[in-house]
Amino acid sequence: MEGQENHNQPNMSSEMRQMAAQFESLVQVDSSSGDHGGSHFDSGFDTTVDTSADSLPTFDSIQSADQLDTNSRDNQVGGSGAVHDSELHRASQPARDSSLVDMRGSFPDQTSSGDGQGSSSYAAENFILDKSQEDTQLANFLQDEPSTELTNSPEVIQRDLERDQKPSPQGVRYGKPSDLIACAKSLDKRNTSGQDGVLLDQNKFHINQDSYREDKEYDKLGLLGEGSYGNVNIIRDKMTKMDAVAKCVELENFAPSEAENWCNLTTVNSPFIVPLLGLVRNEMTVMLFSEYTPGLRDLEAIIEYFRKEPRQVMVLTMELFRALVCLHENKIVHKDIHENNILVSQSLDHIFLKMKVIDFGESKKFEDIQDDVDEHYDVWCAIHIFIRMLGGHPSSLDYERRISQEVRLPPKTDERILKFSHWVINSRPKAEEVLSSMEELESELYSVPVTGPPGGNYEPSVNVNGV
């Protein structure tokens, strides 16, 4: 019998022989006493196996129970111990199918000797795959299933979790600037159901059951502007009756950096930057809510009025550079300074003149800049607007040129303004340097000179030195 067992085990590795031996130890027949009492498996409960010839299940019944698509035993186990193709495919499956092979191999063969000797060994030998056959079938299976991962490493598990996990919308809620930034970064273009967003001002916006929608929580009053990015409208909250500006952007075109940079600048409380008030994603669109200031219009609409008011041009440009100083101190470049992104009051009185910068869709942090469009580009664009408001022709100027460029202004322009403009265009100073020079120039050009008291016997009623 030992020779027969060796004959039935061609090309078996030592590991497989050990597995066969362990299998034989599970099912033992007590031939000396004739009592086929069976053995107990250490599985947490009593599973006494009756190994008598009449009580053992036939292999055909096992086939039927497992629904194997075969007609005869010869199609499953050949003379060399080969397994049917369907069984090979099952064996090459992941661990969830391995129990099928193990259970089939845990019964003695139906055609073994009546005394039960060697029956369990025969079953083990014929249902444990040869290593080379297993590798071949496994390779074929992986060709059909290229996405199958035969590893449970933490890296693969974490990657699969991140790939399959789709964050659920949290609804619209009140929060802090840090909450708004986190929400902007977490917006998922794969999951567009419901609403998601953060509003910063409870006095302006009334959220109803985690929702903030047009015609329900707010009304759209009118269109302010439109472009390739989307539309800008005035909206009014139905409950608070407060107005705001809503910029609508398609979700696929939305840049989280816009909300992050704009929100960080809002916390500075600069009077020259329109504050961001909230962000709401509604299905495939993103709404950016900002402060609405009545009486402000974009500079492009009224730029012609400034050409006869050089002092107002100087005052407005200084406010623009104050806004740029605020951006650059916070390590942010606007990258899109032009007349349509500057709001000004319609009063030409320099005392009441107001200016605010809007639209941070192209803005970048200093560390994220990968081209030549840095903070000097903001300065260049601002002085370009200054020249245009004075009636000059900045179209001939080129930011990319590193050679000296001529600035063309109207003939009656003060020579000091011409020299200042030429210095900014060709020297590329920083925003704070330009602002300092403009303040000195404005004081020099428009300050009223002090001529002294009206008469020789004049004595002021109040000591001007406060002593």
C-alpha positions as CSV (number, residue, x, y, z in Angstrom):
1,M,0.0,0.0,0.0
2,E,2.9,2.4,0.8
3,G,4.3,1.7,-2.7
4,Q,0.9,2.3,-4.2
5,E,0.6,5.6,-2.4
6,N,4.0,6.7,-3.7
7,H,2.9,5.7,-7.2
8,N,-0.2,7.9,-6.9
9,Q,1.9,10.9,-5.8
10,P,3.9,12.0,-8.9
11,N,5.8,15.2,-8.6
12,M,4.4,16.1,-5.2
13,S,6.4,18.6,-3.3
14,S,7.4,18.1,0.4
15,E,4.8,20.7,1.3
16,M,2.0,18.9,-0.4
17,R,3.1,15.6,1.1
18,Q,2.9,17.2,4.5
19,M,-0.6,18.5,3.7
20,A,-1.6,15.0,2.7
21,A,-0.3,13.6,5.9
22,Q,-2.2,16.1,7.9
23,F,-5.3,15.2,6.0
24,E,-4.9,11.5,6.8
25,S,-4.6,12.3,10.5
26,L,-8.0,14.0,10.4
27,V,-9.9,10.9,9.2
28,Q,-8.7,7.7,10.7
29,V,-10.2,4.2,10.6
30,D,-9.8,1.9,13.5
31,S,-9.3,-1.4,11.6
32,S,-8.2,-3.5,14.6
33,S,-11.5,-3.1,16.4
34,G,-13.7,-2.9,13.3
35,D,-15.4,0.2,14.9
36,H,-15.6,2.9,12.4
37,G,-16.4,5.4,15.0
38,G,-15.0,8.4,13.2
39,S,-12.8,11.2,14.5
40,H,-13.5,14.6,16.0
41,F,-12.4,17.8,14.2
42,D,-11.1,20.6,16.4
43,S,-13.4,23.2,15.0
44,G,-15.3,24.4,18.1
45,F,-18.1,21.9,17.9
46,D,-18.5,18.1,17.7
47,T,-18.5,16.8,14.1
48,T,-18.3,13.0,14.4
49,V,-17.7,11.5,11.1
50,D,-19.0,8.0,10.5
51,T,-16.5,6.4,8.1
52,S,-18.3,3.1,7.5
53,A,-18.7,2.1,3.9
54,D,-22.5,2.5,4.0
55,S,-22.5,5.9,5.7
56,L,-19.8,7.6,3.7
57,P,-21.2,10.1,1.1
58,T,-20.5,9.2,-2.5
59,F,-18.5,11.5,-4.6
60,D,-21.5,11.9,-7.0
61,S,-23.5,13.3,-4.2
62,I,-20.8,15.7,-3.4
63,Q,-20.7,16.8,-7.0
64,S,-24.5,17.4,-7.0
65,A,-24.2,19.4,-3.7
66,D,-21.5,21.6,-5.1
67,Q,-23.3,21.9,-8.5
68,L,-20.3,20.8,-10.5
69,D,-21.1,20.8,-14.2
70,T,-19.7,17.2,-15.0
71,N,-21.3,14.0,-16.1
72,S,-18.9,11.4,-14.8
73,R,-16.1,10.9,-12.4
74,D,-13.7,10.3,-15.2
75,N,-14.1,13.9,-16.4
76,Q,-12.9,15.2,-13.0
77,V,-10.1,13.0,-11.9
78,G,-7.8,11.5,-14.5
79,G,-5.2,8.8,-14.0
80,S,-2.5,11.3,-13.3
81,G,-4.5,13.2,-10.7
82,A,-5.5,16.1,-13.0
83,V,-8.5,18.2,-12.0
84,H,-11.3,19.3,-14.4
85,D,-10.9,22.8,-15.9
86,S,-13.9,24.1,-13.9
87,E,-12.1,22.9,-10.7
88,L,-8.9,24.5,-11.7
89,H,-10.7,27.8,-12.2
90,R,-12.2,27.5,-8.8
91,A,-8.9,26.6,-7.2
92,S,-7.3,29.7,-8.8
93,Q,-10.0,32.0,-7.3
94,P,-9.2,34.0,-4.1
95,A,-9.5,32.4,-0.7
96,R,-13.3,32.5,-0.5
97,D,-13.4,29.5,-3.0
98,S,-10.5,27.5,-1.5
99,S,-12.9,25.9,1.0
100,L,-14.6,24.1,-1.9
101,V,-11.5,22.2,-2.8
102,D,-10.6,21.4,0.9
103,M,-14.1,20.0,1.6
104,R,-14.1,17.8,-1.4
105,G,-10.8,16.4,-0.4
106,S,-11.9,15.7,3.1
107,F,-13.8,12.5,2.2
108,P,-12.4,9.1,1.4
109,D,-12.6,8.0,-2.2
110,Q,-15.7,6.0,-3.1
111,T,-13.7,3.4,-5.1
112,S,-11.0,2.7,-2.4
113,S,-10.6,-0.6,-0.7
114,G,-13.4,-1.8,1.6
115,D,-11.3,-1.6,4.7
116,G,-10.9,2.1,4.3
117,Q,-7.1,2.0,4.3
118,G,-5.5,4.6,2.1
119,S,-8.8,6.1,1.1
120,S,-8.2,9.5,2.7
121,S,-4.7,9.6,1.2
122,Y,-6.1,9.0,-2.3
123,A,-8.6,11.8,-1.9
124,A,-5.9,14.2,-0.7
125,E,-3.5,13.3,-3.4
126,N,-6.0,13.9,-6.2
127,F,-7.5,17.2,-4.9
128,I,-4.4,19.0,-4.0
129,L,-3.1,20.8,-7.1
130,D,0.4,20.3,-8.4
131,K,2.4,23.5,-7.8
132,S,3.2,24.0,-11.4
133,Q,-0.4,23.5,-12.5
134,E,-1.6,25.9,-9.8
135,D,0.8,28.7,-11.0
136,T,-0.2,28.2,-14.6
137,Q,-3.9,28.3,-13.9
138,L,-3.4,31.3,-11.6
139,A,-1.6,33.2,-14.4
140,N,-4.4,32.5,-16.8
141,F,-6.9,33.6,-14.3
142,L,-5.1,36.9,-13.7
143,Q,-5.0,37.6,-17.4
144,D,-8.8,37.4,-17.4
145,E,-9.1,39.4,-14.2
146,P,-6.3,42.0,-14.4
147,S,-7.7,44.0,-11.5
148,T,-7.4,41.2,-9.0
149,E,-5.0,42.0,-6.2
150,L,-3.4,39.0,-4.5
151,T,-2.3,41.0,-1.5
152,N,-3.8,42.3,1.7
153,S,-1.2,44.9,2.4
154,P,-2.3,48.1,4.2
155,E,-1.2,50.2,1.2
156,V,-3.5,48.4,-1.2
157,I,-6.4,48.3,1.3
158,Q,-6.1,52.1,1.9
159,R,-5.9,52.8,-1.8
160,D,-9.0,50.8,-2.5
161,L,-10.9,52.5,0.3
162,E,-9.9,55.9,-1.0
163,R,-10.9,54.9,-4.6
164,D,-14.3,53.5,-3.6
165,Q,-15.3,55.9,-0.9
166,K,-17.6,58.7,-2.1
167,P,-18.1,61.3,0.5
168,S,-21.8,62.0,1.1
169,P,-23.0,65.6,1.0
170,Q,-23.3,67.2,4.4
171,G,-25.8,69.8,3.4
172,V,-25.4,73.5,3.8
173,R,-24.3,74.7,7.3
174,Y,-22.9,77.7,9.1
175,G,-19.1,77.7,9.8
176,K,-15.8,79.4,10.1
177,P,-13.4,80.3,7.2
178,S,-11.5,77.2,7.9
179,D,-14.7,75.1,7.5
180,L,-15.4,76.8,4.1
181,I,-11.9,76.1,2.9
182,A,-12.2,72.4,4.0
183,C,-15.5,72.2,2.2
184,A,-14.1,73.7,-1.0
185,K,-11.3,71.1,-1.1
186,S,-13.6,68.2,-0.4
187,L,-16.1,68.9,-3.2
188,D,-16.4,65.6,-5.1
189,K,-17.2,65.8,-8.8
190,R,-18.3,62.1,-8.7
191,N,-21.0,62.7,-6.1
192,T,-23.3,65.6,-7.1
193,S,-26.5,64.7,-5.4
194,G,-28.0,67.2,-2.9
195,Q,-26.3,70.3,-1.6
196,D,-23.0,70.9,0.2
197,G,-21.6,74.1,1.5
198,V,-20.6,76.6,4.3
199,L,-22.0,80.0,4.9
200,L,-20.1,82.4,7.2
201,D,-22.7,85.1,8.1
202,Q,-25.9,84.0,9.9
203,N,-27.2,87.5,9.8
204,K,-27.3,87.5,6.0
205,F,-28.2,83.9,5.1
206,H,-31.0,81.8,6.5
207,I,-30.4,78.1,6.0
208,N,-33.6,75.9,6.0
209,Q,-33.1,72.2,6.8
210,D,-29.5,72.1,5.5
211,S,-30.6,73.7,2.3
212,Y,-30.0,77.1,0.6
213,R,-31.7,77.1,-2.9
214,E,-32.9,79.7,-5.3
215,D,-36.7,80.5,-5.1
216,K,-36.8,78.7,-1.7
217,E,-34.3,80.4,0.5
218,Y,-33.3,83.3,-1.7
219,D,-34.4,85.2,-4.9
220,K,-32.3,86.2,-7.8
221,L,-32.7,90.0,-8.4
222,G,-30.7,90.7,-11.5
223,L,-27.6,89.9,-13.6
224,L,-24.4,91.8,-12.9
225,G,-22.1,90.2,-15.4
226,E,-21.4,87.0,-17.3
227,G,-18.4,85.3,-18.9
228,S,-16.7,82.0,-19.7
229,Y,-16.5,81.3,-16.0
230,G,-20.3,81.6,-15.4
231,N,-22.7,84.4,-14.3
232,V,-22.7,86.9,-11.5
233,N,-26.1,87.9,-10.0
234,I,-27.5,89.9,-7.1
235,I,-29.5,87.7,-4.7
236,R,-31.8,88.5,-1.7
237,D,-32.3,86.2,1.2
238,K,-36.1,85.7,1.7
239,M,-35.9,85.6,5.5
240,T,-33.2,88.2,6.3
241,K,-33.9,90.5,3.3
242,M,-30.2,91.0,3.0
243,D,-28.5,91.2,-0.5
244,A,-25.4,89.5,-1.7
245,V,-23.5,88.8,-4.9
246,A,-23.6,85.2,-6.2
247,K,-21.0,84.0,-8.6
248,C,-22.1,80.7,-10.3
249,V,-19.3,78.4,-11.6
250,E,-19.6,75.0,-13.2
251,L,-18.3,72.3,-10.8
252,E,-15.9,71.0,-13.4
253,N,-14.4,74.5,-13.8
254,F,-14.3,75.3,-10.0
255,A,-10.8,75.7,-8.5
256,P,-10.7,75.2,-4.7
257,S,-7.7,77.6,-4.6
258,E,-10.1,80.4,-5.5
259,A,-12.2,79.8,-2.3
260,E,-9.1,79.2,-0.2
261,N,-7.2,82.4,-1.3
262,W,-10.3,84.6,-1.2
263,C,-11.3,83.3,2.2
264,N,-7.8,83.9,3.6
265,L,-7.9,87.5,2.3
266,T,-11.4,88.0,3.8
267,T,-10.0,87.3,7.3
268,V,-7.6,90.3,6.8
269,N,-10.6,92.7,6.7
270,S,-9.0,94.9,4.0
271,P,-11.4,97.7,2.8
272,F,-10.1,97.2,-0.7
273,I,-11.0,93.6,-1.1
274,V,-14.6,92.3,-1.4
275,P,-15.1,89.7,1.4
276,L,-16.3,86.2,0.6
277,L,-19.4,85.2,2.6
278,G,-20.0,81.6,1.6
279,L,-19.9,78.6,-0.8
280,V,-22.7,76.3,-1.8
281,R,-22.5,73.4,-4.3
282,N,-25.9,72.7,-5.8
283,E,-25.6,69.5,-7.9
284,M,-23.2,70.5,-10.8
285,T,-22.7,74.2,-10.0
286,V,-20.9,76.0,-7.3
287,M,-22.1,79.3,-5.9
288,L,-19.7,81.8,-4.3
289,F,-21.4,84.4,-2.2
290,S,-19.7,87.8,-1.6
291,E,-20.6,91.1,-0.1
292,Y,-22.8,93.5,-2.2
293,T,-22.0,97.2,-2.0
294,P,-24.6,99.4,-3.7
295,G,-23.2,102.2,-5.9
296,L,-20.1,100.3,-7.0
297,R,-19.6,99.6,-10.7
298,D,-16.8,98.0,-12.6
299,L,-14.1,100.4,-13.7
300,E,-14.5,99.5,-17.4
301,A,-18.0,101.0,-17.4
302,I,-16.8,104.5,-16.2
303,I,-13.1,104.7,-17.1
304,E,-13.7,107.5,-19.6
305,Y,-14.8,109.8,-16.7
306,F,-11.4,109.7,-15.1
307,R,-9.4,111.1,-18.0
308,K,-10.2,114.7,-17.1
309,E,-9.6,114.1,-13.4
310,P,-5.9,113.2,-12.9
311,R,-6.0,113.5,-9.2
312,Q,-8.9,111.0,-9.0
313,V,-6.8,108.7,-11.1
314,M,-3.9,109.0,-8.7
315,V,-6.1,108.3,-5.7
316,L,-7.8,105.3,-7.3
317,T,-4.5,103.8,-8.3
318,M,-3.1,104.2,-4.8
319,E,-6.1,102.3,-3.4
320,L,-5.5,99.6,-6.0
321,F,-1.9,99.2,-4.9
322,R,-3.0,99.1,-1.3
323,A,-5.1,96.1,-2.3
324,L,-2.1,94.5,-4.0
325,V,0.1,95.1,-1.0
326,C,-2.5,93.2,1.1
327,L,-2.5,90.3,-1.4
328,H,1.3,90.1,-1.6
329,E,1.8,90.3,2.1
330,N,-0.4,87.2,2.4
331,K,1.7,85.5,-0.3
332,I,-1.1,85.6,-2.9
333,V,-0.9,86.7,-6.5
334,H,-4.2,87.9,-8.1
335,K,-3.0,87.2,-11.7
336,D,-6.1,88.7,-13.3
337,I,-6.0,92.5,-12.5
338,H,-8.0,94.3,-15.1
339,E,-10.8,96.9,-15.4
340,N,-13.7,94.4,-15.0
341,N,-12.3,93.1,-11.7
342,I,-12.1,96.5,-10.1
343,L,-15.2,98.0,-8.5
344,V,-15.3,101.8,-8.0
345,S,-17.9,104.3,-6.7
346,Q,-19.4,106.5,-9.3
347,S,-18.5,109.7,-7.3
348,L,-15.5,111.5,-8.8
349,D,-14.9,113.3,-5.6
350,H,-11.5,111.9,-4.4
351,I,-12.7,112.1,-0.8
352,F,-15.6,109.7,-1.3
353,L,-14.0,107.5,-4.0
354,K,-14.0,103.8,-3.2
355,M,-12.3,100.9,-4.8
356,K,-12.5,97.1,-4.3
357,V,-10.8,94.2,-6.0
358,I,-13.0,91.2,-6.9
359,D,-12.7,87.7,-8.6
360,F,-9.9,85.5,-7.3
361,G,-10.5,82.6,-9.7
362,E,-6.9,82.9,-11.2
363,S,-5.2,83.7,-7.9
364,K,-2.2,81.6,-6.8
365,K,-0.1,81.3,-3.7
366,F,3.6,82.2,-4.2
367,E,4.7,78.7,-3.7
368,D,2.3,77.4,-6.3
369,I,3.5,79.7,-9.1
370,Q,5.3,77.7,-11.8
371,D,5.7,80.4,-14.5
372,D,6.8,84.0,-14.8
373,V,3.4,85.4,-13.8
374,D,4.4,86.4,-10.2
375,E,3.7,89.4,-8.0
376,H,5.4,91.8,-10.6
377,Y,2.7,90.9,-13.0
378,D,0.0,92.3,-10.7
379,V,2.1,95.5,-10.5
380,W,2.4,95.6,-14.3
381,C,-1.3,95.2,-14.8
382,A,-2.1,97.9,-12.2
383,I,0.2,100.5,-13.8
384,H,-1.2,99.5,-17.2
385,I,-4.7,100.6,-15.9
386,F,-3.1,103.8,-14.5
387,I,-1.7,104.8,-17.9
388,R,-5.0,104.0,-19.6
389,M,-7.0,106.2,-17.1
390,L,-4.7,109.1,-17.8
391,G,-5.5,108.8,-21.5
392,G,-2.3,107.0,-22.5
393,H,-1.8,104.0,-24.9
394,P,-0.5,101.0,-22.9
395,S,-1.4,98.5,-25.6
396,S,2.2,98.7,-27.0
397,L,3.7,97.6,-23.7
398,D,4.7,94.0,-23.3
399,Y,5.3,92.3,-20.0
400,E,7.5,89.6,-21.5
401,R,10.0,92.2,-22.9
402,R,13.0,92.8,-20.6
403,I,14.3,95.9,-22.6
404,S,13.4,99.5,-21.9
405,Q,9.9,100.4,-23.2
406,E,8.5,103.8,-23.9
407,V,5.4,105.0,-22.1
408,R,3.1,107.2,-24.2
409,L,0.9,109.7,-22.3
410,P,-1.1,112.8,-23.4
411,P,1.2,115.8,-24.2
412,K,0.0,117.9,-21.2
413,T,0.8,115.2,-18.7
414,D,3.1,116.3,-15.9
415,E,6.7,115.2,-16.5
416,R,6.9,113.7,-13.0
417,I,4.0,111.3,-13.8
418,L,5.6,110.3,-17.0
419,K,8.9,109.5,-15.2
420,F,7.1,107.6,-12.5
421,S,5.2,105.5,-15.1
422,H,8.5,104.8,-17.0
423,W,10.2,103.7,-13.8
424,V,7.4,101.2,-12.8
425,I,7.2,99.7,-16.3
426,N,11.0,99.1,-16.7
427,S,12.2,98.5,-13.2
428,R,9.5,96.1,-12.0
429,P,9.4,97.3,-8.4
430,K,7.2,95.6,-5.7
431,A,3.7,96.9,-4.9
432,E,4.8,98.5,-1.6
433,E,7.6,100.4,-3.4
434,V,5.2,101.7,-6.0
435,L,2.6,102.7,-3.4
436,S,5.3,104.7,-1.4
437,S,6.4,106.5,-4.5
438,M,2.8,107.3,-5.5
439,E,2.0,108.8,-2.1
440,E,5.0,111.1,-2.4
441,L,4.1,112.1,-5.9
442,E,0.5,112.8,-5.0
443,S,1.6,114.9,-2.1
444,E,4.0,116.8,-4.3
445,L,1.5,117.4,-7.1
446,Y,-1.7,118.2,-5.2
447,S,-0.9,119.4,-1.7
448,V,-1.8,123.0,-1.0
449,P,1.3,125.0,-0.1
450,V,1.3,126.8,3.3
451,T,1.9,130.5,2.7
452,G,1.9,131.6,6.4
453,P,-0.5,133.8,8.5
454,P,-2.6,136.4,6.7
455,G,-1.0,139.3,8.5
456,G,2.1,140.2,10.6
457,N,0.1,140.7,13.8
458,Y,-1.8,137.4,13.4
459,E,-1.9,135.1,16.5
460,P,-3.7,131.7,16.4
461,S,-6.3,131.2,19.1
462,V,-5.1,127.6,19.5
463,N,-1.5,126.5,19.8
464,V,-1.0,124.2,16.8
465,N,1.7,122.3,18.7
466,G,-0.7,121.4,21.4
467,V,1.5,122.8,24.2
